[in-house]
Amino acid sequence: MSGPAFADWQNVMAVRVYVLARNLESTSGYSDTKTYTFGTAATYTPSGSDLPYRRHAYSELVRLNNPSGRRE
């Protein structure tokens, strides 16, 4: 899937933001084998030494006020 052309960015009214947060310290006895999806762009599955950390995925739709305000 390809993104919009450079000229199309002036028509963007909102963006969806994805954040994957991870604990700073590992948790003994815990193994995170979930696959986290970030829209249609990417996925992430922890592996190796990255497994014992707890994570939480967040997503939010953010309205871009300046461009959309001119069009309403």
Secondary structure as UniProt FT lines:
FT   HELIX           6..11
FT   STRAND          14..22
FT   TURN            28..29
FT   STRAND          36..38
FT   TURN            39..41
FT   STRAND          42..44
FT   HELIX           48..50
FT   TURN            51..52
FT   STRAND          55..63
FT   HELIX           65..71
//
